[in-house]
Amino acid sequence: MLALITGATSGIGRATAEALAPLKYRLILCGRRQDRLDELSRALARQTEVHTLTFDVRDRSAVESAIAGLPADWQDIDLLVNNAGNAHGLDSIQDGNPDDWDLMIDANVQGLLYVSRAVMPGMVSRGKGHIVNLSSIAGKQTYANGAVYCASKAAVEALSAGMRLDLTQHGIKVTNIAPGAVETEFSVTRFKGDADRAAKVYDGFTPLSAKDIADTIVYAVTAPPHVTIADVTILASAQAAASTIYRK
């Protein structure tokens, strides 16, 4: 089995690579930071074969070139994990920075589409495959000061449903994973590198870990052939809704 994971250099993407490696998936690890890809490749080399691709999912030509240029024995991708994405800023819609909007829409929506478009035809031609899209609780419940991020993840929800409608007839499973509060680099990115502010997001409760989400992805992709895990929402036990967390 061959899996391609975007955003593999940290967080959920890295944890997913670490979870799939013992299952003997050969891994195509994609990200923007070659040094981190190299480090992860070395760490997983004892368990499986690894190939790395360095590109930004927002760059359509780079995505197309990288995936089209895979060696012949790395082209038959069985599993695509669309994990790459970001959140920038936490402003009201009237005060939002359009540059932040572009970053979120370009990565979370267009980037997912660019990578999927490069991989899906091969799956269709082989009559099998599995696509896992990382959405968010924010794609199901909009919260104040997060309208554009929530909209970008609502788009992922719609794309997952649309992919399932178009691809099921070709033997391709589509799984949508919607995590709640997960402690990764996510908040640091949202707060533009302010680690102290990011850390406060997780004060007073135990958030989900990247491994929790990776374990759920493994559950979905190892389900029996006749079973599709279509949509999973995962919350920390202290979280009741997108913006409702009970803290000690």
N, C-alpha and C positions, 0 to 999 in steps of 0.2 A: 504494500500500500504506500502511496505517495501523497504527502500533505504539503500544501503551501499555506504559510501563515504570514499575514501582514502585521506590521507593528510588533515584530518579534523581539525587539531589543530590550524590552522592559515589561513590567506589569503582567497583564493577562496574556499577552502574546508570548512572552518568555515562559510563563507558567504552563501555557498550553503545549509549547514545544517540549518542555521537561516532562509533561504528563504523557505525551504521545510517544516519546522516544522508547520507553520500555515496552511499548506495544508493537515495536518493530516497524513503525511508520518511518519511511525515509522522509526527510524533512527539507523543504525549501524555505529558508528563513529570510524574510524580507524586512528591510528597515532603512533608515536614513543614516545610521551610525555604523560604519564598517567596523570600527574597533570593537563595538559591543557584539556585532554579529560574529566576528572572529572569536571573541572570548566564549560566546555561547556555543559556537561550533566545536571548539576544542573541548568544552565541558561535556558535550553530548556524544563525542566521537566514539567513545567506548561502547555506546549502546546502539548507535545506528549511523547510517550515512547521512551527511548533511551537505547541502549546497546553499550558498548565500547569494542574495540579490540585493544590491543597494540602489534604492530609488525612493522618491517621494510620491505617494499615491496620487497627489494632486497634479502631477506632471504626466499627462496622457501619453505623450510620445515616449517618455522614459519607461513607463509601465509596459507599453506595447513592445518596445524594443527589448526590454529585459526578459519578458516572458517568452516572446517569440524566439529569443536567442538561447533559450535553455538547450543543453545538450540533448540528443535524441532520447537517451535513457532517463531523462528527467522531465519529459513533456507530458506523460500520461498521468495527469493529476487526478487523484481519486477524491481528495478532500481539500476544500478551500475554506480557510478561516479568515473572514473579513473582520479583522480586529483593529486595524489602524484607524485612528480618529483623535479628536481633540475637543477641548472646551476652552474658550478664551473669554475672560471677563465675566462679571456678574453685575451688569448694569440694567437699569430699566430700559425698555425698548426705545423711549424717546431720547435717552442719553447714550445709547449704544454706539460703539465704534465700528463703522462699516468695515474696517480692516479686520477686526475680530470676526465679524459676520462672514467675510470671505474665507478666512481660515477654516471656520467650522463647516460651512456649506461645501467648500472645495474638498476637504478631507473626508468628512463624514458621509457625504452623499455622492459627489462626483468621483472621489477616489474609490469608493466601494464599487461604483458602476464601472470604472475603467478596468479595475482588476478582474471583476466578474466577467466583463465582456471579453477579456483576453483568455479566460479559462473555460467559460461555458461551452463554446463550440466543440472543444475536444471531448468534454463529458457527453454532450449530445451525440456525437459521432460514435462513441463507445457504448452508449446506452446505459450509463451508470455514473454515479458520482454523488457527492454530498457537499452542500454549501452551508456554512454556519456564519450567520451575520450577528455581530455584536451590536445590539441596540442599547436600550437603557430604560429604567423606570421612567426617565424623563421623556421617553417617546410615547408613553402611555398616559402620563399625568403632567400637564404643564404647570410650572411654578413661577412665581414672581421673580423678575430680574434674570430669567433664563429663557426668554421666549425663543430666541434664535437657536440656541443649543437644543431646546426641546423640539423645535420644528425640524431640525436636522435629524434627530433620532426618530421622530414620528415618520419621517421619510424612509428611514431604514425599516421601520415596521411595515410600511406600505410596500416597499420593495421586496421584503421577505415574502409577503403574501402574494405579490404579483409573480415573483420567481416560482413560487410553489404552483401557481396556476399554470404557468407556461412550461415548467420543466418536469413536473410529475409524470407526464405522459412519456417522457424520455428516460424514465428510470432514475431520475435525480431527486434526492431528498433535499429539503431546505428546512433548516432549523434557525429560529430567531431566539437569541438569548438576551434577556433584559435584566442586567444587574442593577441593584440598588447601590447603596454606599459601599464602595470598595476602596480600600486604602492602597493607592498606587501613586505614580507620579502625576496622576490626573489633576489633583487639586493644586499642585505646585504650578502646573502649566496654566490652569485657569487663573491663578493669582499672579501670573507672570513672574514666577521665580521666588515669590515671597513664601519661604518655607514655614515661617512661624505662623502666618495666617492660614496656610494650608493645613498645618497640623491641628489647628483649632477645630477644623471641620469634624474631626473624629474624637473630640473631647467628650468624655462622659458615657461612652458606649463602646462596644466591640464591633468594629466594622467587618465587612466581608474582606477576605484576602483574595489575591489573584488566584491562588491555588483552589479556592472554593469554586471559582468560575471555571477554571480549567477542569476540575473534577466533573462539573456538570456537562461540559463539552464532551469529555470522554464518555460519559453516560449516554449522551445523544448519539455519538458516532459509533458506539459499540452495540446499539440496540439491534435486535434481529432484523433481517432483511425486510420483513413484512411490516415493520414498525417505523413510523416517522415521529420523532419528538418535534412537534411543530413550533411550539412557542413556550418558553419557560421564563417566568419572572422570579428573580432571586433577591430576597431582602435580608439584611441583617435582622436578627431577632428583635432588636430594639426599634426597628424602623417599621412604621405602619403605612406610610405613603411616601411619595417622592420627597416632600418637604416636611414630613412629620416623623421626628426621631425623639424617642424618650430617653433623656440623658440623666445620669445619676448626679 
